[in-house]
Amino acid sequence: MSSDSWDEMRRAKEEQYFQNQNKEALNRLKARGSGARKSPITGEPMEQLTLHGVVVDRCPSSGGIWLDKGELEEILKASTKEGGAGTSWLQQFMKGLYSK
């Protein structure tokens, strides 16, 4: 196999991994069943985003982000697995938040 073939296979496996993580995160969210959380800043319902397999809450008006216990650690762990030469985990996180 050529180097390009290995890279393509690796990328496909990574993509599948993150799709599975997103699916599991959405299933956990459905299991909670508590409905939309309200922003502590505006009182509006917050939107939920899946980033690196972790569901986070974001206020659409203020842009504030809320993480539950352990979610930051999960995001850090996933972002280091994802890698990205020259890109910090924070840059990846922010790109994920605002590229939607």
C-alpha positions as CSV (number, residue, x, y, z in Angstrom):
1,M,0.0,0.0,0.0
2,S,1.2,3.5,-0.7
3,S,1.5,6.2,1.8
4,D,-1.5,8.0,0.4
5,S,-3.6,4.9,0.8
6,W,-2.6,4.6,4.4
7,D,-3.4,8.3,5.0
8,E,-6.8,7.9,3.4
9,M,-7.6,4.8,5.5
10,R,-6.5,6.6,8.7
11,R,-8.6,9.6,7.9
12,A,-11.6,7.4,7.1
13,K,-11.2,5.6,10.5
14,E,-10.9,8.9,12.3
15,E,-14.0,10.2,10.7
16,Q,-15.9,7.1,11.6
17,Y,-14.6,7.3,15.2
18,F,-15.9,10.9,15.6
19,Q,-19.2,10.0,13.9
20,N,-19.6,7.3,16.5
21,Q,-18.7,9.7,19.3
22,N,-21.3,12.2,18.1
23,K,-23.9,9.5,17.9
24,E,-23.2,8.3,21.4
25,A,-23.2,11.9,22.7
26,L,-26.6,12.5,21.1
27,N,-27.9,9.3,22.6
28,R,-26.7,10.4,26.1
29,L,-28.5,13.7,25.6
30,K,-31.7,12.0,24.6
31,A,-31.4,9.8,27.7
32,R,-31.3,12.9,29.9
33,G,-34.7,13.9,28.6
34,S,-34.7,17.1,30.7
35,G,-35.4,19.4,27.8
36,A,-33.5,22.5,26.7
37,R,-31.5,24.3,29.4
38,K,-32.0,28.0,29.8
39,S,-29.1,30.4,29.5
40,P,-28.2,31.9,32.9
41,I,-27.4,35.1,31.1
42,T,-30.5,35.7,28.9
43,G,-33.0,33.1,30.1
44,E,-33.4,31.9,26.5
45,P,-33.3,28.2,25.6
46,M,-29.7,27.2,24.8
47,E,-28.7,25.3,21.7
48,Q,-26.8,22.1,22.0
49,L,-23.7,21.4,19.9
50,T,-21.6,18.3,19.6
51,L,-17.9,19.0,19.6
52,H,-15.4,16.2,19.6
53,G,-18.1,13.8,20.7
54,V,-19.2,16.0,23.7
55,V,-22.5,17.8,23.8
56,V,-22.1,21.4,25.0
57,D,-24.7,24.1,25.6
58,R,-24.4,27.5,23.9
59,C,-26.5,30.6,24.4
60,P,-27.4,31.8,20.9
61,S,-27.7,35.5,22.0
62,S,-24.6,35.9,24.2
63,G,-22.5,33.1,22.7
64,G,-21.7,31.8,26.3
65,I,-20.7,28.2,26.5
66,W,-21.5,25.9,29.4
67,L,-19.9,22.5,30.0
68,D,-21.0,19.9,32.5
69,K,-18.6,18.2,34.8
70,G,-15.9,16.2,32.9
71,E,-16.8,17.6,29.5
72,L,-13.7,19.8,29.2
73,E,-11.5,16.8,30.0
74,E,-13.3,14.8,27.3
75,I,-12.9,17.6,24.7
76,L,-9.2,17.9,25.6
77,K,-8.7,14.1,25.3
78,A,-10.5,14.0,21.9
79,S,-8.7,17.0,20.5
80,T,-5.3,15.5,21.3
81,K,-6.3,12.3,19.5
82,E,-7.5,14.3,16.6
83,G,-4.2,16.2,16.4
84,G,-3.5,18.8,13.9
85,A,-0.1,20.2,13.4
86,G,0.1,23.8,14.5
87,T,-3.4,23.9,15.9
88,S,-4.1,24.0,19.6
89,W,-7.0,22.3,21.2
90,L,-8.5,25.7,21.9
91,Q,-8.3,26.7,18.3
92,Q,-10.0,23.4,17.3
93,F,-12.7,23.9,20.0
94,M,-13.4,27.5,18.9
95,K,-13.5,26.5,15.2
96,G,-16.0,23.8,16.1
97,L,-18.2,26.2,17.9
98,Y,-18.4,28.9,15.3
99,S,-18.2,26.9,12.1
100,K,-21.8,25.7,12.5
